[in-house]
Amino acid sequence: MLGTILMLVLTVVVFYFFAIRPQKKQEKETAAMRNSITVGDEIITIGGIIGTVIIVKDDKMMIETGNDRTKLTILKSAVRTVLHDDEPATDSGEKPQ
């Protein structure tokens, strides 16, 4: 009986350290990245649109895309990646190695 309870508790602890904790850490990093977006940053949205931020307000922002300077209003939660000058755009939205 005690062994069964101990195995159940051990399973929950292992599940926490391998599933829940890393996901929470990634969510915090993503939220920090989205909250640090400023005017002039180049971003990639979840839908793959690349644009430059021109206005940031609360949970929305306006970006400018393409040669014709089309303006789009998007939610901050739609941002996948913030590009820096030394990073090329990648299809997966992740930093190149």
Phi and psi in radians as a Rosetta constraint file:
Dihedral C 1 N 2 CA 2 C 2 CIRCULARHARMONIC -1.143 0.35
Dihedral N 2 CA 2 C 2 N 3 CIRCULARHARMONIC -0.634 0.35
Dihedral C 2 N 3 CA 3 C 3 CIRCULARHARMONIC -1.135 0.35
Dihedral N 3 CA 3 C 3 N 4 CIRCULARHARMONIC -0.661 0.35
Dihedral C 3 N 4 CA 4 C 4 CIRCULARHARMONIC -1.144 0.35
Dihedral N 4 CA 4 C 4 N 5 CIRCULARHARMONIC -0.768 0.35
Dihedral C 4 N 5 CA 5 C 5 CIRCULARHARMONIC -1.146 0.35
Dihedral N 5 CA 5 C 5 N 6 CIRCULARHARMONIC -0.718 0.35
Dihedral C 5 N 6 CA 6 C 6 CIRCULARHARMONIC -1.098 0.35
Dihedral N 6 CA 6 C 6 N 7 CIRCULARHARMONIC -0.722 0.35
Dihedral C 6 N 7 CA 7 C 7 CIRCULARHARMONIC -1.147 0.35
Dihedral N 7 CA 7 C 7 N 8 CIRCULARHARMONIC -0.663 0.35
Dihedral C 7 N 8 CA 8 C 8 CIRCULARHARMONIC -1.129 0.35
Dihedral N 8 CA 8 C 8 N 9 CIRCULARHARMONIC -0.795 0.35
Dihedral C 8 N 9 CA 9 C 9 CIRCULARHARMONIC -1.109 0.35
Dihedral N 9 CA 9 C 9 N 10 CIRCULARHARMONIC -0.751 0.35
Dihedral C 9 N 10 CA 10 C 10 CIRCULARHARMONIC -1.072 0.35
Dihedral N 10 CA 10 C 10 N 11 CIRCULARHARMONIC -0.701 0.35
Dihedral C 10 N 11 CA 11 C 11 CIRCULARHARMONIC -1.105 0.35
Dihedral N 11 CA 11 C 11 N 12 CIRCULARHARMONIC -0.736 0.35
Dihedral C 11 N 12 CA 12 C 12 CIRCULARHARMONIC -1.126 0.35
Dihedral N 12 CA 12 C 12 N 13 CIRCULARHARMONIC -0.745 0.35
Dihedral C 12 N 13 CA 13 C 13 CIRCULARHARMONIC -1.116 0.35
Dihedral N 13 CA 13 C 13 N 14 CIRCULARHARMONIC -0.781 0.35
Dihedral C 13 N 14 CA 14 C 14 CIRCULARHARMONIC -1.112 0.35
Dihedral N 14 CA 14 C 14 N 15 CIRCULARHARMONIC -0.753 0.35
Dihedral C 14 N 15 CA 15 C 15 CIRCULARHARMONIC -1.045 0.35
Dihedral N 15 CA 15 C 15 N 16 CIRCULARHARMONIC -0.724 0.35
Dihedral C 15 N 16 CA 16 C 16 CIRCULARHARMONIC -1.072 0.35
Dihedral N 16 CA 16 C 16 N 17 CIRCULARHARMONIC -0.836 0.35
Dihedral C 16 N 17 CA 17 C 17 CIRCULARHARMONIC -1.283 0.35
Dihedral N 17 CA 17 C 17 N 18 CIRCULARHARMONIC -0.429 0.35
Dihedral C 17 N 18 CA 18 C 18 CIRCULARHARMONIC -1.784 0.35
Dihedral N 18 CA 18 C 18 N 19 CIRCULARHARMONIC -0.249 0.35
Dihedral C 18 N 19 CA 19 C 19 CIRCULARHARMONIC -2.149 0.35
Dihedral N 19 CA 19 C 19 N 20 CIRCULARHARMONIC -0.973 0.35
Dihedral C 19 N 20 CA 20 C 20 CIRCULARHARMONIC -1.305 0.35
Dihedral N 20 CA 20 C 20 N 21 CIRCULARHARMONIC -0.838 0.35
Dihedral C 20 N 21 CA 21 C 21 CIRCULARHARMONIC -1.070 0.35
Dihedral N 21 CA 21 C 21 N 22 CIRCULARHARMONIC -0.841 0.35
Dihedral C 21 N 22 CA 22 C 22 CIRCULARHARMONIC -1.090 0.35
Dihedral N 22 CA 22 C 22 N 23 CIRCULARHARMONIC -0.616 0.35
Dihedral C 22 N 23 CA 23 C 23 CIRCULARHARMONIC -1.165 0.35
Dihedral N 23 CA 23 C 23 N 24 CIRCULARHARMONIC -0.737 0.35
Dihedral C 23 N 24 CA 24 C 24 CIRCULARHARMONIC -1.101 0.35
Dihedral N 24 CA 24 C 24 N 25 CIRCULARHARMONIC -0.698 0.35
Dihedral C 24 N 25 CA 25 C 25 CIRCULARHARMONIC -1.103 0.35
Dihedral N 25 CA 25 C 25 N 26 CIRCULARHARMONIC -0.761 0.35
Dihedral C 25 N 26 CA 26 C 26 CIRCULARHARMONIC -1.135 0.35
Dihedral N 26 CA 26 C 26 N 27 CIRCULARHARMONIC -0.684 0.35
Dihedral C 26 N 27 CA 27 C 27 CIRCULARHARMONIC -1.104 0.35
Dihedral N 27 CA 27 C 27 N 28 CIRCULARHARMONIC -0.694 0.35
Dihedral C 27 N 28 CA 28 C 28 CIRCULARHARMONIC -1.136 0.35
Dihedral N 28 CA 28 C 28 N 29 CIRCULARHARMONIC -0.738 0.35
Dihedral C 28 N 29 CA 29 C 29 CIRCULARHARMONIC -1.119 0.35
Dihedral N 29 CA 29 C 29 N 30 CIRCULARHARMONIC -0.719 0.35
Dihedral C 29 N 30 CA 30 C 30 CIRCULARHARMONIC -1.151 0.35
Dihedral N 30 CA 30 C 30 N 31 CIRCULARHARMONIC -0.743 0.35
Dihedral C 30 N 31 CA 31 C 31 CIRCULARHARMONIC -1.118 0.35
Dihedral N 31 CA 31 C 31 N 32 CIRCULARHARMONIC -0.704 0.35
Dihedral C 31 N 32 CA 32 C 32 CIRCULARHARMONIC -1.128 0.35
Dihedral N 32 CA 32 C 32 N 33 CIRCULARHARMONIC -0.707 0.35
Dihedral C 32 N 33 CA 33 C 33 CIRCULARHARMONIC -1.095 0.35
Dihedral N 33 CA 33 C 33 N 34 CIRCULARHARMONIC -0.782 0.35
Dihedral C 33 N 34 CA 34 C 34 CIRCULARHARMONIC -1.192 0.35
Dihedral N 34 CA 34 C 34 N 35 CIRCULARHARMONIC -0.614 0.35
Dihedral C 34 N 35 CA 35 C 35 CIRCULARHARMONIC -1.324 0.35
Dihedral N 35 CA 35 C 35 N 36 CIRCULARHARMONIC -0.303 0.35
Dihedral C 35 N 36 CA 36 C 36 CIRCULARHARMONIC -1.630 0.35
Dihedral N 36 CA 36 C 36 N 37 CIRCULARHARMONIC 0.069 0.35
Dihedral C 36 N 37 CA 37 C 37 CIRCULARHARMONIC -1.190 0.35
Dihedral N 37 CA 37 C 37 N 38 CIRCULARHARMONIC 2.305 0.35
Dihedral C 37 N 38 CA 38 C 38 CIRCULARHARMONIC -2.209 0.35
Dihedral N 38 CA 38 C 38 N 39 CIRCULARHARMONIC 2.936 0.35
Dihedral C 38 N 39 CA 39 C 39 CIRCULARHARMONIC -1.053 0.35
Dihedral N 39 CA 39 C 39 N 40 CIRCULARHARMONIC 2.331 0.35
Dihedral C 39 N 40 CA 40 C 40 CIRCULARHARMONIC 1.745 0.35
Dihedral N 40 CA 40 C 40 N 41 CIRCULARHARMONIC -0.257 0.35
Dihedral C 40 N 41 CA 41 C 41 CIRCULARHARMONIC -1.228 0.35
Dihedral N 41 CA 41 C 41 N 42 CIRCULARHARMONIC 2.512 0.35
Dihedral C 41 N 42 CA 42 C 42 CIRCULARHARMONIC -1.707 0.35
Dihedral N 42 CA 42 C 42 N 43 CIRCULARHARMONIC 2.300 0.35
Dihedral C 42 N 43 CA 43 C 43 CIRCULARHARMONIC -2.237 0.35
Dihedral N 43 CA 43 C 43 N 44 CIRCULARHARMONIC 2.837 0.35
Dihedral C 43 N 44 CA 44 C 44 CIRCULARHARMONIC -2.116 0.35
Dihedral N 44 CA 44 C 44 N 45 CIRCULARHARMONIC 2.257 0.35
Dihedral C 44 N 45 CA 45 C 45 CIRCULARHARMONIC -1.482 0.35
Dihedral N 45 CA 45 C 45 N 46 CIRCULARHARMONIC 2.977 0.35
Dihedral C 45 N 46 CA 46 C 46 CIRCULARHARMONIC -1.064 0.35
Dihedral N 46 CA 46 C 46 N 47 CIRCULARHARMONIC -0.549 0.35
Dihedral C 46 N 47 CA 47 C 47 CIRCULARHARMONIC -1.422 0.35
Dihedral N 47 CA 47 C 47 N 48 CIRCULARHARMONIC -0.045 0.35
Dihedral C 47 N 48 CA 48 C 48 CIRCULARHARMONIC 1.637 0.35
Dihedral N 48 CA 48 C 48 N 49 CIRCULARHARMONIC 0.137 0.35
Dihedral C 48 N 49 CA 49 C 49 CIRCULARHARMONIC -1.412 0.35
Dihedral N 49 CA 49 C 49 N 50 CIRCULARHARMONIC 2.281 0.35
Dihedral C 49 N 50 CA 50 C 50 CIRCULARHARMONIC -1.837 0.35
Dihedral N 50 CA 50 C 50 N 51 CIRCULARHARMONIC 2.261 0.35
Dihedral C 50 N 51 CA 51 C 51 CIRCULARHARMONIC -2.719 0.35
Dihedral N 51 CA 51 C 51 N 52 CIRCULARHARMONIC 2.974 0.35
Dihedral C 51 N 52 CA 52 C 52 CIRCULARHARMONIC -1.888 0.35
Dihedral N 52 CA 52 C 52 N 53 CIRCULARHARMONIC 2.314 0.35
Dihedral C 52 N 53 CA 53 C 53 CIRCULARHARMONIC -1.267 0.35
Dihedral N 53 CA 53 C 53 N 54 CIRCULARHARMONIC 2.265 0.35
Dihedral C 53 N 54 CA 54 C 54 CIRCULARHARMONIC -2.044 0.35
Dihedral N 54 CA 54 C 54 N 55 CIRCULARHARMONIC -0.409 0.35
Dihedral C 54 N 55 CA 55 C 55 CIRCULARHARMONIC -2.514 0.35
Dihedral N 55 CA 55 C 55 N 56 CIRCULARHARMONIC 2.384 0.35
Dihedral C 55 N 56 CA 56 C 56 CIRCULARHARMONIC -2.187 0.35
Dihedral N 56 CA 56 C 56 N 57 CIRCULARHARMONIC 2.154 0.35
Dihedral C 56 N 57 CA 57 C 57 CIRCULARHARMONIC -2.442 0.35
Dihedral N 57 CA 57 C 57 N 58 CIRCULARHARMONIC 2.175 0.35
Dihedral C 57 N 58 CA 58 C 58 CIRCULARHARMONIC 0.740 0.35
Dihedral N 58 CA 58 C 58 N 59 CIRCULARHARMONIC -1.938 0.35
Dihedral C 58 N 59 CA 59 C 59 CIRCULARHARMONIC -1.806 0.35
Dihedral N 59 CA 59 C 59 N 60 CIRCULARHARMONIC 0.175 0.35
Dihedral C 59 N 60 CA 60 C 60 CIRCULARHARMONIC -2.145 0.35
Dihedral N 60 CA 60 C 60 N 61 CIRCULARHARMONIC 2.808 0.35
Dihedral C 60 N 61 CA 61 C 61 CIRCULARHARMONIC -2.637 0.35
Dihedral N 61 CA 61 C 61 N 62 CIRCULARHARMONIC 2.772 0.35
Dihedral C 61 N 62 CA 62 C 62 CIRCULARHARMONIC -1.966 0.35
Dihedral N 62 CA 62 C 62 N 63 CIRCULARHARMONIC 2.311 0.35
Dihedral C 62 N 63 CA 63 C 63 CIRCULARHARMONIC -2.091 0.35
Dihedral N 63 CA 63 C 63 N 64 CIRCULARHARMONIC 2.767 0.35
Dihedral C 63 N 64 CA 64 C 64 CIRCULARHARMONIC -2.039 0.35
Dihedral N 64 CA 64 C 64 N 65 CIRCULARHARMONIC 2.243 0.35
Dihedral C 64 N 65 CA 65 C 65 CIRCULARHARMONIC -2.241 0.35
Dihedral N 65 CA 65 C 65 N 66 CIRCULARHARMONIC 2.716 0.35
Dihedral C 65 N 66 CA 66 C 66 CIRCULARHARMONIC 1.215 0.35
Dihedral N 66 CA 66 C 66 N 67 CIRCULARHARMONIC 3.019 0.35
Dihedral C 66 N 67 CA 67 C 67 CIRCULARHARMONIC -1.201 0.35
Dihedral N 67 CA 67 C 67 N 68 CIRCULARHARMONIC -0.491 0.35
Dihedral C 67 N 68 CA 68 C 68 CIRCULARHARMONIC -1.511 0.35
Dihedral N 68 CA 68 C 68 N 69 CIRCULARHARMONIC 0.086 0.35
Dihedral C 68 N 69 CA 69 C 69 CIRCULARHARMONIC 1.019 0.35
Dihedral N 69 CA 69 C 69 N 70 CIRCULARHARMONIC 0.793 0.35
Dihedral C 69 N 70 CA 70 C 70 CIRCULARHARMONIC -1.160 0.35
Dihedral N 70 CA 70 C 70 N 71 CIRCULARHARMONIC 2.369 0.35
Dihedral C 70 N 71 CA 71 C 71 CIRCULARHARMONIC -1.820 0.35
Dihedral N 71 CA 71 C 71 N 72 CIRCULARHARMONIC 2.334 0.35
Dihedral C 71 N 72 CA 72 C 72 CIRCULARHARMONIC -2.229 0.35
Dihedral N 72 CA 72 C 72 N 73 CIRCULARHARMONIC 2.443 0.35
Dihedral C 72 N 73 CA 73 C 73 CIRCULARHARMONIC -1.736 0.35
Dihedral N 73 CA 73 C 73 N 74 CIRCULARHARMONIC 2.211 0.35
Dihedral C 73 N 74 CA 74 C 74 CIRCULARHARMONIC -2.303 0.35
Dihedral N 74 CA 74 C 74 N 75 CIRCULARHARMONIC 2.859 0.35
Dihedral C 74 N 75 CA 75 C 75 CIRCULARHARMONIC -1.483 0.35
Dihedral N 75 CA 75 C 75 N 76 CIRCULARHARMONIC 2.613 0.35
Dihedral C 75 N 76 CA 76 C 76 CIRCULARHARMONIC -1.050 0.35
Dihedral N 76 CA 76 C 76 N 77 CIRCULARHARMONIC -0.556 0.35
Dihedral C 76 N 77 CA 77 C 77 CIRCULARHARMONIC -1.185 0.35
Dihedral N 77 CA 77 C 77 N 78 CIRCULARHARMONIC -0.205 0.35
Dihedral C 77 N 78 CA 78 C 78 CIRCULARHARMONIC -1.529 0.35
Dihedral N 78 CA 78 C 78 N 79 CIRCULARHARMONIC -0.037 0.35
Dihedral C 78 N 79 CA 79 C 79 CIRCULARHARMONIC -1.472 0.35
Dihedral N 79 CA 79 C 79 N 80 CIRCULARHARMONIC 2.221 0.35
Dihedral C 79 N 80 CA 80 C 80 CIRCULARHARMONIC -1.666 0.35
Dihedral N 80 CA 80 C 80 N 81 CIRCULARHARMONIC -0.782 0.35
Dihedral C 80 N 81 CA 81 C 81 CIRCULARHARMONIC -2.510 0.35
Dihedral N 81 CA 81 C 81 N 82 CIRCULARHARMONIC 2.520 0.35
Dihedral C 81 N 82 CA 82 C 82 CIRCULARHARMONIC -1.818 0.35
Dihedral N 82 CA 82 C 82 N 83 CIRCULARHARMONIC 2.111 0.35
Dihedral C 82 N 83 CA 83 C 83 CIRCULARHARMONIC -1.517 0.35
Dihedral N 83 CA 83 C 83 N 84 CIRCULARHARMONIC 2.528 0.35
Dihedral C 83 N 84 CA 84 C 84 CIRCULARHARMONIC -1.916 0.35
Dihedral N 84 CA 84 C 84 N 85 CIRCULARHARMONIC 2.904 0.35
Dihedral C 84 N 85 CA 85 C 85 CIRCULARHARMONIC -1.011 0.35
Dihedral N 85 CA 85 C 85 N 86 CIRCULARHARMONIC -0.556 0.35
Dihedral C 85 N 86 CA 86 C 86 CIRCULARHARMONIC -1.603 0.35
Dihedral N 86 CA 86 C 86 N 87 CIRCULARHARMONIC 0.078 0.35
Dihedral C 86 N 87 CA 87 C 87 CIRCULARHARMONIC -1.932 0.35
Dihedral N 87 CA 87 C 87 N 88 CIRCULARHARMONIC 2.239 0.35
Dihedral C 87 N 88 CA 88 C 88 CIRCULARHARMONIC -1.382 0.35
Dihedral N 88 CA 88 C 88 N 89 CIRCULARHARMONIC 2.716 0.35
Dihedral C 88 N 89 CA 89 C 89 CIRCULARHARMONIC -1.246 0.35
Dihedral N 89 CA 89 C 89 N 90 CIRCULARHARMONIC 2.367 0.35
Dihedral C 89 N 90 CA 90 C 90 CIRCULARHARMONIC -2.088 0.35
Dihedral N 90 CA 90 C 90 N 91 CIRCULARHARMONIC 2.746 0.35
Dihedral C 90 N 91 CA 91 C 91 CIRCULARHARMONIC -1.163 0.35
Dihedral N 91 CA 91 C 91 N 92 CIRCULARHARMONIC -0.611 0.35
Dihedral C 91 N 92 CA 92 C 92 CIRCULARHARMONIC -1.453 0.35
Dihedral N 92 CA 92 C 92 N 93 CIRCULARHARMONIC -0.188 0.35
Dihedral C 92 N 93 CA 93 C 93 CIRCULARHARMONIC 1.411 0.35
Dihedral N 93 CA 93 C 93 N 94 CIRCULARHARMONIC 0.093 0.35
Dihedral C 93 N 94 CA 94 C 94 CIRCULARHARMONIC -1.804 0.35
Dihedral N 94 CA 94 C 94 N 95 CIRCULARHARMONIC 2.794 0.35
Dihedral C 94 N 95 CA 95 C 95 CIRCULARHARMONIC -1.190 0.35
Dihedral N 95 CA 95 C 95 N 96 CIRCULARHARMONIC 2.398 0.35
Dihedral C 95 N 96 CA 96 C 96 CIRCULARHARMONIC -1.237 0.35
Dihedral N 96 CA 96 C 96 N 97 CIRCULARHARMONIC 2.664 0.35
